[in-house]
Amino acid sequence: MSPDAPRTAPRPAHPAADEVRRRLEHARTTRLAQLKALDETGSSSGDHLLSHQKDAIKRILAEIDAAFARVHDGTYGICLGCSKPVPPERLEILPHTRHCVACQHRAA
């Protein structure tokens, strides 16, 4: 490499990625608080509704973790169904979503 060639500095974190991480962290914190509240209700172990609520929250936590991985590998915001960008409005509401609305309907 020539001494006159420009050196590439480490790329700073993209501001949008920081915002995405903040939203995902907020979603994670909220779901963990919900899970803790359900655990503290002291309901009987036979309460199927409570069990379903806990399972749903745990699934969302797994989706949030998967979204963090997509941010890290650069695929966040790309629909896993059609490979097109997920609209920013959808990501704002559901930062952990993996699909655009059309593909989500097909997957359901």
Number of C-alpha atoms within 10 A of each C-alpha: 6 6 6 6 7 8 9 6 6 6 6 6 8 9 9 9 14 12 12 21 17 13 19 22 16 13 18 20 13 14 19 15 12 15 17 12 11 15 13 9 9 8 10 8 8 8 9 10 9 16 13 11 14 18 13 14 17 15 12 17 20 14 18 23 16 16 22 20 13 16 16 12 9 11 16 23 24 18 20 17 14 12 13 12 14 19 14 11 9 15 18 14 10 14 24 26 23 23 24 21 14 11 15 14 9 9 9 5
